[in-house]
Amino acid sequence: MDLFRKGVHPLEVDYLTTSQNLADTRIKAYVERPASHAERWSDHAPVAAEFDCDTN
């Protein structure tokens, strides 16, 4: 089914991959979403993550 031609524009969520060691330091991860459809920058939703990489 061609959703784009039917007027349905799905949001494609990007993803991150990490090693297990880095994943264990994850503080949070989230999908960035604009406030409204009109403010979308593309059909992709970037994924962001924060890690605690303090080496002390």
N, C-alpha and C positions, 0 to 999 in steps of 0.2 A: 504494500500500500504506500503510495507516495503522499505522505502527510503534508509536505511543503505545498504541493499543488492543490491540496484540499483546504489551504489556508491555516493549517495547524503548523506552528513553528515550535517544535520541541526544543527545550533547553538542553544542550549537551554539557554534562558535567565533566570537567577535566579531573585528573587524579594525580596523586603523588605516589612514588614508590621510594622506600628507604630500606636500609639494612635494619636488622632487628635491634642492633645496638642504638642506632639513631632513633628508631621508633620508641624505644624504652625511655627516651628523654623528652617525648612529646608533651608539651604543656596543653596545647589545644589545636584543633584543626576544624576548619569551617569552609563552607561554600559561600563565596561572595555573591550577593545578589543585589541588583539595583532596586531602588525604591518603587519603580514602576516599569511597565513594559516599554514605555517611550524612552526611558533612560538607559535601556540595555545597550552595551557597547558592541555586542555581537551575539551570536547564538550559543556562545560558550559561557559557562559559569566557572570562573577560575577558583581553584581550591588553594587555600592558604593554610599554613601550619606554623606553629611556633614551637621551638625546641629549647630546652635548657642545656646548653652546651658549655656551661661553666666548667673549666678544667681544673679549678682550684679544689 
